[in-house]
Amino acid sequence: MERSTVIRKSGARKGATAAETRAARESTLNQARRSLILDAARSAFFELGLDGASLREIAKRAGYTPGAIYSYFANLEEIYGALLGESLERLNQVVEAAKGWSDSSSATELLRAKAEAFYVFYRENPKELDLGFYLFDGMKPRGLTPELNHELNEQLLAALQPVQLQLEALGLSTEQAVIETSAVFAHIVGVLILKNTGRSRLFKQNPDQLFERYMDSLVRRLPAT
């Protein structure tokens, strides 16, 4: 009786292990297929824009039928949201990893490092900036559910949070730090739009120097500096 029980338990465990292996294999395949779809969507969005890309075009680039896409994404906007979410996650990692000149960097050095990391990420990846602003039609968000829109905005705010924290460390109240963080974001986006559209040449200005001068002026008016 005891031996039979052991055999049954052993057989059940082998069955469970086989099922777990199949489930893990299927999960890996699903992730690979999802990544392939997102890669195809990224190229379609970057080349054709959000309005020009279609599920049919994305499916063609991924080597799937349009119907197969629906196994992974409900619609085009959900694909866009996933791409923007991945982009913002990379941005967060870059800003979080940014350090000053040394391990004992001051709050001022860290402020500059965090803001510069944000700026350089979008300077070096202009299509990522384009991707973020496909969200807007005039002044109104479009195409995304309120929940997804909120989630993506939270990721963007998280990437700016390190700048706000250093501003608070340099003597600003939370309210003041939020205002200055918003201004840093607005300045970065404005400078990069000028750069990416070639308008900075109209003013004969170097975008990097415009950003650096703005940060200089910000640091000079902080209480702790």
N, C-alpha and C positions, 0 to 999 in steps of 0.2 A: 504493500500500500504506500509506504513512504517513498519507495523508488519510483512508483508510478506518478506520484505527486510531483517529485523532482523533475521527471521527464516532461510532464505537462507544463510546469513552470518554465523549463528551459525552452520548450517549443514555443510557448507564448512569447517569451522574451525575444527569441529569434525572429518571430513574426513581427513584433513591435519594432525591432531594429531595422528590418527590411522596409517596413512602412515609413519609418523615420528617414531612412536613406532616400526612398522614393520622393518623399515630401521635400527633403532638402534639395534633391536634384531638380525637382519641378520648380521650387522657389528660385534657384539659381538661373534656370532657363527663363523664367518669367522676368527676372531682373535684367537679364541680357537682352531680351526682346524689348522690354520697356526702354532700356538705354538706347537701343538701336532706333526706336521710334523717336526718342527725344533728340538724338543726333540728327536724324533726318529733318525733324521739325526745326531745329536750330538753323540748319543750312537754308531751309525754305523761308523761314522768317527773316533771316539776315539778307537773303537775296531778293525776296519778293515783298517783304513787309507783312504785317499781320493781316491786312486786307487782301493781299495778293496770294498768300499761302492758303491752301485748302486741305481738308483731310485726304482728298484724293491724291493731291500732289505729295503730301507727306507719306502716304502709304506707298506711292510709287517709288519714292526715294529710299524707303525702308525695305522695299521688296515684299510688301504685304498687300493684301486686298484691303479696300477701305473698311469692309466689315470687320476685319481682324483687329483694326485699331480700337474698336469699341470694347474689346475685351480688356483693354488697359486704360482707356480714357473715354469719358462720356461725350466729350465734344472738343472743338478746337480751343476754346477758352481754357479748358482744364489742362490741355497740353501747354499752352502759353504760361499758365500759372505755375506748372511744374518747372518749366525752364527758368522763369524768373525767380522762383524759389531757390533753385540750385545756384543761380547767379548771385543772389543775395547771401546765400550760405558761404560761398567762396569769398565774397566781400567781407563778411563777418570774420572769417578765419584770418584774412590778411590784416585787418585792422587790429584784431585781438593779439596777433603775433608781433605787431610793430613795437619796437623798443627804442629807447633813446640811445645816446652814444655809449652808455655804460650801464652796468647793473644798478648803479646808484643814481640813475638819471633823475633830474629834478622834474617837478610837475610841469614846468614850462617845456622841457625837452620832450616829455611824454605827450604833451598836448600837440606839439608840432609833429611828432612822429605819427600819432594816430590820425591827425587831419591829413598829413601828407600821404599816408597809406591809402586813405579813402580816395584822395585825388589821383594818385598814381594808378590805382586799380582801374579807374574809369579812363584815365588818359591812355593807358596801355591796352585797354579793351573797349574801344569806342562803340563797338556793336552791342556790348552789354548795356551801355548807357542808352542806346537806341531802343533796346529791348524793354528797358524800364519805362520809357516814355511812350511806348505804343499803348500803354494803359489809358492814355488820355485822349479824349475827343473834345477839343476846346478846353473847358475847365471841368468837365464831368468825367468821372471814371466810367468805363464802358466795358461790357463783355464779361466781367467777372462777377461771381456771386458776392454779396456783401461779406460773407464769411471768409472767402478766399482773399478778397480785397483787404480785409482787416488783417489776416494772417501775413500777407506780403508786406503791408505797411509796418507791422510789428517787427518783421525781420530788418527792414530798412532802419527803423528807429534803433534797433539793437546794434547795428553797425555804427550809428552815430553816438551811442551811449558812452563809449570810452572818451570821446571828445568832451561831452557834457561833464563827466566825472572829473576830468582834469581841470576844467574851468571852475568847478566847485572847489577843488583842492587849492585853486589859486585865489580863492576869496569871494567868488560870486555866489549869490543865493541860487537856489534851484531855479527859481523863475528867471533870473538874469541869465543863468547858464543855458536854459532852454532857448531863450531869445538869441543868444550868441551862437549856439549850436545851429539853430535854424539859419542864421546869417552865413555861417561857414558853409553849410550845405548849399544855400542859394548861390554863394560866390563860386563854389566849385563847379556846380552845374552850369552857371552862366559862362564862366571862363571856358569850360570844355565845349559848350555849344558854339561859342565864338571860334574856338580852335577847329572843331570838326567841320564847321561850315565855311572856314576860310575867312570869316569876318575879322579875326584878330589882325590879319594883314592890313585891313582897311585902316586900322588905328596905328599900324606899325608897332605893335606890342608883342612881347614874348609871353605866352600863356603861363609858363612856369614862373616867370618873374612877377606877373600879376598876382598869382597865388601867393608867392613868398612875401610880397609887399603887404598883401592883406593880412597874412598871419603876423607880420611884424607890427602892423598897426593894432591888431587885436591884443597882442602880448603887451604892448606899451600901455594900454589903458586898463589892464587888469590890476586890481588892488595889490596883489602880492608882488607885482613886478614894478 
